[in-house]
Amino acid sequence: MKPSSRRTFLATGLALPAAGLANAQQAASPASKEVKFTYRTLGKTGLKVTSLSFGCMTTSDGTVVERAADMGVLHFDTARSYQGGNNERMVGAALKGKRQKVVLSSKTEGTTKAEALAQLDTSLRELATDHLDIWYLHQKNNPADVTDDLLEAQRIAKQAGKIRFAGVSTHYNMDKMLPYLTKLGQTDVILTTYNFAMQSVDQNAGKNGQAPKSDMTAAIHAARQTGVGIVVMKVLAGGISRVGRGDRLYGADQGTLSKQLSQPGGPVAAIRWALKNESVDTAIVCMSDHDQLDENLQAMAQPYSPADAKLLAQQMAYIGPRYCRMCGTCGGVCDKGVPVPDVLRILTYAEGYGQFALARERFLELPEHARAIRCEDCAVCSVNCPHGVHVRERVGHAQEMLA
């Protein structure tokens, strides 16, 4: 029997007894498959990283993190806010005794210098380390979000030896944030959204009378030329391959969707698409279990191919009108005050990654007035997505699910 990943099992609706799960994971992780590690240098930092990095946000099983480090994955990324702080504690325990061999990053969502520095101290304690290799100011999507106060916090942390390099993560408006951050000159590493769904942005820019759209490939290249390290995230375009039992991913019929999105190689193709951009130093991918670790590691074994392109084109046919590219072209906020890109990104946590609790938590962090709005109360949506995303339908679905 040809081994298949957990994604394939779930997509076809097969239920595995809990007692047999460990054996099934082992069977789905064939040692015969080639695991080839490739390495890149993270900008001017000099940090050597594997081109595939471990995103810990959705991981609760520390043995997956521990095994990844033992296999040779070098970079692990977490955040103070992940899983209510429990994620950092898990990562710290999993990497015990391995700290000097890995590159470790975390993030703060603090809005003041004092708050950010307090969160840093907590992160260090939870991760059982005396320093972070990269400390990100998290979810900074507009220049005004990167305040002098927060930049001062990073300078203080550097001087104290608590961090080696200062980073900023940006989920939205990325093609504008990258040049701003490089011009500012205070950031060593940028963590940015980048995935195959954005390739249509480049190809269709300015066509059909539309305003030119963001070109993230060019923006990443320009930023990397300045020496800043480039780490990319969301490379699976919202976790499009994670079709689970009973899920109604993107509101489609599960049978049809499973046939299209659960084809073997989808995640690997998406990772390879991001890594074919030589200005990308590493791609952070969330991995919840051993299946996903084994599958995703294959992305480093071979370069992006025509077969990968064909597979991603099939997936784009489904997610195209449903997945927000976070490009900022629409302005980001509807006339009523709903932060559309934020809501649609949160929706992917529940639909694409099966992390409903995380999605619910993030939704409740939105301003109260934004959470109270209902798209069904509007006859016409004021947001016109140049990529054809069905904004009113998608945001309404998020409100129904999470509000």
N, C-alpha and C positions, 0 to 999 in steps of 0.2 A: 504493500500500500504506500503510495506516495505521501510523504509527510506533508502536513498542512498546518498553518498557523492557527492560533485561536481566532483570529479574524475570520478565517474561512469557516471554522466550526460555528461561530456565532451567526455568521451571515446566512448559513443554511439552516439555522434554527435548531441545531442539535443541542440537547441539554446534557451536560456531563454531570454525573453524580459528584457531590462534593468530595467524597472519599477518594474518587479516582482522578481528581484534578491534577495532583502532583505528577502522577504517572503520565497523564495526557500531555502535560507541559514538557516532560522529559522526552516523550515520543515526538513532540512537535519541534524539537530543537536538535536536529541531526548534526552530529559532530563532523560529518563528512563534508558539509558545505564549507567553502573557503571563507575564512575571515581574514581580510587584508586591511590592515590599519594604514591610513594615510594621514599625514601631518602637515599642519600649516602654522605659521607664526602670527600671533595676534598683534598685528600692527607694529608700532614701535615699542610695545611693552617687552618684546623678547620672549614672551610666554609661548612655549610650544604646546599646541593642543591637537588632539585628534580632530579630523575634519567633521566627524559626527560627535556631538557632545550630548550629555545626559541631562534632559530636563526633568526635574524631580517633582513638578507641581502636582501631578496626578498619581504619584507613587506612594503607596502606604506600606509596601513590602520591602523592608530594608535589605533582604537578601538579593534583590535585583540590583540595587545600587552596589552592594558589596561585590557581587559577581562581576559587574561591569568594570569595576576598578581592577579586580584581579585579572580580567581578560586584557586590560590595557587601555580602556577609555580614560582619558586624562582630565576632562573638564566636566564638573558637576555644578548645576545651577538650581538654586532654590530662592526663597524670599521669606521675609518676616511674616507676610500675610498668608502664605500658603497653609491651608488646613489649620487655620487658627494658631499658627506657630508650631504646630506639631510636626510639620514637614522638616523644619530645620533640625529638630531634635532627632528625628529618624535618620536624617542624612548624617548628622554628627556621629551617631552610634554606628551606622553602617561603615563609615570611613575611619573608624577608630584604628589607629596604628598605620593608616595609609595617608595621613594628611600631607606629609612632605612630598608625596609622589603625585599629587593631583592639584589641579587648578580649581579653586572653590570660589563661587560667587553667590552673593545674596543681594537683596534689594530692600529699600525703605520707601514707604509711601508717606513718610513724615512731611509735613508742610512747613515746619520751622526748623531752625538749626538745632534747638534743644530737643525737639521731638525726634528728629532724625538721628542725632547722636545717641539718644537714649535707646532707640530701636537697634542701633548698631551694637551697643553693649549687650543687649539681650540676644541678638543674633550670634555674637561671639560665644556667649555662655551656652546657648542651646546647641551650637555646632561644635562645642568643646574645642575651640581653637583660639589662638591669641591674635589672629589676623585673617582678613579676607584678601584673596588675590584681586578680586574686582568687587566694588560696592556700587550698585546702581541706584540712582534716583529714579524711581519707578513710575512708569506711565506718564511721562512728560510729553504731551502732545502739541503744545503750543509754546513759543518762546517765553511767554510770560510765566509759564510753569517752572522754568529753570531760574529760580530767584537767586540773588546774591547771597541770601541767608543760607540756602542749601549748598551753594558752591563753597561757601566758607566752611560749612560742616565737613565737606569732603577734604578741604585743605587741612583742617584741624585733625581729621582722622588720619591723614597721610603723615603729618608731622608726628603724631603720637605712635606711628607704626601699626595702627589698627587695620589699615588697608594699604595695599600696594598700588592699586590703580583705581581711578575714578571713572565711573560709567554713568550713562543715561540710557534708559529704555524708553522706546516710543512705539506706540501701537497704531497711531493715526496721524495723518498729515505728514507722513514720514519723509516724503521727498522734499519737504520744506524744512523739516527739523534737522535733517542731516547736514545741509550746508550751514544752517544757523549754528549748530554745535561745533562744527569744525572751524568756523570763523571765530567763534567765541574763544576757542583754544584752551578750554579748561577740562576737556573730556578726553580720556585715554581710550575708552572703549564705548561703542554704541551698539546697543541691542535693538534690532528693528524687525518689524514684520516683513516677510518676504516669501512669496510662494508662487507656484506655477499659475495660479489664477490671475496673477498680475502680468503674465506675458501678453494677454490680449490688450492690456493697457498700452504697451509699447507698439503693438502692431496696428492698433486702430486710432492712435492719437491724431486728432485733428480731422478725421474723416467724417463724411456725411454732415458737414456743417457744424459739428460739435467742437467745443473748445478743446484744445490739446489737454490730454490727461497726464497724470503723473507717470514718470518713467523711472521706476525704482532701480532698475538695472544700472542705468546711467548715474543715478544719484549715489548708489553704493560705490560704484567705481570712482567717482569724483571724491567722495569722502575718504576712501581707502588710499587714494593718491596723496593725501595730506599726512598719512602715517597713523591715522586713528584705526584702532582695531574694529573689525566688523563681525558681529555675531548676529545671526538671523534666527528668527523664531516663527511659529505658526506656519512652518513649511508644508504641513499636511493640509493647508487651506481649511481649517476648522475641523480636522479629524474626519474627513469625508469617508475614510475607509472603515471606520468603526461602526459597523452595522450590527446591532445587538438584538437578542431575542425580544420581541414585543415592541421594539423601537419603531417610531414612525419618523425616521430621519428625513428632515426637510419636507415633511408632510406628504411624501410619496408612498405609493403602494410598496409594502416591504418586499414582496416577491420580486417585482420588477427592479427595485432599487438594489436588492442583494445581488441580483444577476450582474448588474452593471458595476457596482462599486466594490464588491468583495472579490474581484478578480485578483489572483495572486500577483504580487509585485507592485500594487498601488502605492503603498507607503514608500517603498524603496525607490520607485520612479520619481515620486515627489521630492524626496531627499536629494536624489541625483540631479534633478532640475535645478535646485538651489545651489548645489555645489559646483555645477558647471560654470558658474560665475566665479572666476578666479579671484575676484576682489572680496569674496566671502571667505573669512578666515575659518569659521566653523558654524555649523547649524545645530541649534539646540532642539532636540525632539523629545517630547514627553514619552516616557516608557513606563507602563504600569506593571508589567509582568515579564517573565522570562521569554515568553513567545515573542513579544514585541522587541525585546533586546536582541534576540537572535536574528529576527527578520530584518530589523533596521540596520544591523551591522553589515549586512550584505550590500548596503548602498556604497560602501567604500571599496568593494571588490572590483567593480567595473564602472566605466564612465557612462554618462547619459547616452542612450541609444535611440534609434528610430522606434523600437518596440516600446520604450518608455514613453516617447512622445505620443504614440498611438493610444496607449492606455490612458494617459492623462487627458487626451482630447475627448475620450469617451466619458470620463468623469466630469469634465467641464460642461458637457452637454446637460448634465443634471444640476450641477451646483452653480452654473453661470448666473441664472436669475435669482439665486438664493444666497450667495455668499458675498458679503460686503468686503471690498478690496481695501478699505480704510484709507482711501486716497485723498479724501478731503475735498474733492471737487464739488460735492453737493453742499458744502458749508457745514455739514455735521449736525446741525440742530434744526428741527422743524419749527414752523411758526408758533407751535404751541409750547415748545421748549423741551421736546424729547431729544436726548443725545443719541441720534440714530446709530452711528458706528459703535458706540459703547454697548447699546442694547443688543445689536446683532452679534458683536463679539461675545457677549455673555451668553447669548443663545447657543453658540457653538459649543460652549462647555457642557451644556446639558445634552444637546442633540448629537454632536460629533464625538465627544469624548465620554459620554455617559456619566458626567459629573454633575448631577442635578443639584446636590447640596452646595457645590462651589458656585454654580450659576445663580442659585437662589441667594447665596450670601452676597455675591457681587451686585445682583439686582437691588438688594436692600440697601446697598451703599450709595446708590444713586440719590440725588436730591429728592426730597419728599414730593415737590410739585411735579417732577418728571415722572415719578412712579404712579402718581394719581391720574395721569392722562391716559385716555383710551382711544386708540386709533379708530375704533368703530363709531366714535362720536363725530368723526370728520367725514364729510361727503367726498372730499378730494384731498389727496396728500400733497403737501407743499414741497416735499422733497422729490426731485427728479434725478434719479441716478443715471449717469451717462453710460453705465455698464448694463443697464436694464434690470437691476435688482428690483424685485417686487417689494418695495420698502413697506408699504402699508400692510400688506399681507404678512410679511416676516416680523415686523415689530408688533403687530397685533397678536401674532402667535406667541411671541415672547411674553407679552403682557398676560395673555391667557394662562400660560404655563407657570410664570414666575411671580406674578403680582399677588 
